[in-house]
Amino acid sequence: MKDTSPKDVVIEVRGLRNQFGSHVVHEDLDLDVYRGEIIGVVGGSGTGKSVLLRSIVGLQEPAAGSINVLGTDVLADVHAARETLDEKWGVMFQDGALFSSLTVRENVEVPMRSVPDLSPSIRRNLADLKISMVGLPYLAGDKYPSELSGGMRKRAGLARSLALDPEIVFLDEPTAGLDPVGAAAFDTLIKNLSRSMGLTVFLVTHDLDTLYAVCDRIAVLAERKVLVTGSLEDMLKADHPWTREYFHGPRARAAFEAPTQQGDAGGAT
């Protein structure tokens, strides 16, 4: 039975236009993201998946359009409102984007430093909790990013994105560069954290296994806009050429016929 209950929209993008010089990446792009869902954003090379993410979190100023997150206008120049909003989301970029001169624990503590009256000991304890939540061993907190594997750096970046107990987490290609076992373990981690913490997850990916394993909905970027959104079943019925090729190609069939085996393989990927 089709779910007809009203959806709580936590991200609303309307009429978005992004361009670099004369090159237009997005034109009249609309997208809604619902509370508690994991939405996967896919598209061909150059469709602006990461640009869309950066626009929503205020790192890329669009040429036109509106972006509303949790009731706040992201593009409005209201410092206090943006500061409050920044505490309600977390962002994990590719490879974690950690500060190389800080330990993992110190990296996770960075967002906490904006919270007044939070003592160093409480920050440390909270950071250790987040490190544990993403499946890293306790000793990883004392290590520097250069001492970690790629999979461990991603988990450390995820721990930092969870530092302030956000409502929304943005993940940019979270499984890129991981082997299949490590990628499957990270997929499981994302899904479990989303369900246990009630997180909304905005996930940019090209990994078909991730779409099959964790995403409630998928948004396809093509022709400078979000061309289609829906479940995996909806994607399989879509007739746009790129969507059809992506979801019916050899890799897609392999992912559909033999779903990724889930299970946490640990943080040493």
N, C-alpha and C positions, 0 to 999 in steps of 0.2 A: 504494500500500500504506500502510495506517495505521501511524503511528509508535507502537510499543508500548514503546519504551525508557523506562527510569525518568527522571523529570524532577528536576532539582535546584531545589528551591523556595527562593528567596531572600527572598520576602516572603510571610508567612502571616498572614492576618487571619481571626479567628474571633469570631462573635457580637457584632460591633461595633454599638454603639448611640450615636448622636449626636443630641443634642437641644438646642434653644435655648428655654428656658422650657418652655412646654407643647407647642411644635412639635417633633415627632420627625422628623429627617431620615433617619436610618438605624436599622434595627431588625433584629438578628440577621443582620448582613451577613458573609458569608464570601468570601474571595478568596485565590487562590494566584497568585504571579507567579514564572515560571521563569527561571533564569539564562540570559542571553544573548538573551532575546526582547525584542521591542518590543510592548508591550501598549497598546492604545488604550482609554481609558475614556470611554464616551459615555452620554448620558442626556438626558432633557428638562430644561427649566429648573426649577430647584429640587430636583433629585434629589441634589444634594450631591456633585458630581464633585470640585470643588476642596476641599470639606470632607474628603472621603476622603483626598485627597493630603496635606492639612495634618495629618490625624490620623496618618498613617503616619510623617511626618517629625517628629512631636512638637510641632507648633505648635497643635494642637487636642486638648484632653483629652476623650476620649470618656466617656460616662456608664457604659459597660460594654463588655466584650469584651477580646480580647487581640490584640496586634500583635507579630509577631516578624520582625525583619529581619536577615538574615545571622547567625542564631543568637542574636541579642540581643533581649531583651524591651524594646521601645521604651517601654513604660509603667512599667517599673521605675525607681525612683529611685536609680539607681546611676551616679553622676557620671562615674566613670572609664570605665565601659563605654559610656556615651552619647557621651563625647568621642571615643572610638575609632570608634564608629559614624558620628559626624558627618563623619569623615575619609573614610568609605567611600561616601558618597553626595554628589551635588550637586543643587541645586535651581535651576530657572529659572522665575521667575514671569512673569506677563504683562508685556510691555513691558520686560523685563529687570530691573526693580526695582533700578537702579543708584544708587549714592550720587552725588548731583548735584554735590557739592563736590570729587569725586575724578576724575582722568582715567580713561580706560578702563584703562590699564595699572595704575593704583593700585587700581581696583576689582577687577581680576583678582588682584592681589597680596593682597587682604584675607584670604582663607582661608589663604594661605601663612604669614601672620604667627603662626599657631598652631603652626607647626613650629619646634622649637628649633634653634638653630645654623644657621639658613638666612640667609646673608648678603644684604644689600640687592642686591648685584650678581647673585647667583644668582636671587633673587626676580624681578628685572627680566628676566633672560634667560628664565626659565620663563614669565613672563607674556607676553613677546613671542612665545614658541612657541605658547602657547594662542591668542593673538590670530590668529596665522597659521593655526592649525589650523581655525578657524571661518570662514576666508575673508575676514578683514578685512585691509586694507592696513596695512603697518607704521606709517604716519603716524597711523592711527586711535588708536594707543596714547596719543598726546599730547593727544587731544581730550577734551572734557567731554561728558557725555551730551546736554546741550542742543544740542550742535553736530552730533549724529548724526541720521540718518534713523531712522524706526521700525524698519526691517529691520536696520540696523546696531546699534541698541540691543539688539535681540533676540540678535544674534550675540555682542555683548559680554557679555550676560548668560549666554549659553551658554558662552563662554570662561571666565567666572568659575566656573560650575558644574563645569567640568573641571579647575579649578586644582590639585586634590590627586589627580588620576588616580583618580577614584572607580570603584567597581564598578557602581553604580546611579545613573542620572540621572532626576530627576523634572522633567517639563516641563508647565507649566500653560498651555494654549491657545497653543502656540508660534507658530502661523500667524495668530492673530487680528489683524485690522487690516492684513494684508499683501495686496497685489494678487496676482492669480493667478500671475504669473511669479515674484514674490518668494516666495510660499508654496511653489511647486513647488521652487524652489532650496533653501529651508530644509528641505523634506522630504528632498531628496537628501542634504543635509548631515547630517541626523540619521541616515539609514540608513547612510551611509558611515562615520560616526564609530562607530556601534554595531558595525558589522561589523569595522572595523579595530582597535578598542580592546577588543572583547569586552564592550561595555557592555550592561547590562540597562536598558531604557528604559520608564519608566512615564509614559504620555503622556495627559493629559486634553485632549480636543479635541471640537469639533463639526464639524470639517472633513471631509467625506466623501472628498475627494481624498486627504487625509492617510491615512485608514484604508485606502484602496485602494493607496496608493503604498508605505507603509512598515510597516504593522502586521502582525505575525505572528499575533496573537490580538486579540480584541475582548471587552471586558466591558461589558455593558449594565446601567446602573443604572435600576431602576424598582421601584415599590412598596416603597421604602425599603431595597432590598437589591440585590445583584448577581443579576439575574434569569437571565442566560444568559451563558456565555463560550464562545468558540470562534473558528474561522477565519471569514473573510468568507463562505465557502461555507455555514458553519453559520448565520450571521446571515441569509442569504438564505432559509434553510429554516425559520427560527423563526416561530412563529405568534402570538406575543404582539402585540397591536394596535399598540403604539408601535413595537416593533421592525420589524414588517411595514411600517408607514407610513414609517419612517425609511429602511429599506434598499430599499424598492420605490417610493418616491416619484419625482417628476420629476427632482429633483436627483441622486438615487441612480442613476437610469438613465443620466443624462448622464455621471456619473463612471465608470460601468461600461462604457458603450459607447465612450467616448472618454477613456481614462486620461490623467491629467495628464502632459504631456511633461516628463521629468526633465532636469535640467541646471543647473549652477550659474550663476545670472545675476549673481553678484557680490554685494557687500555693500551697495550703495547703494540698496537698496529703500526 
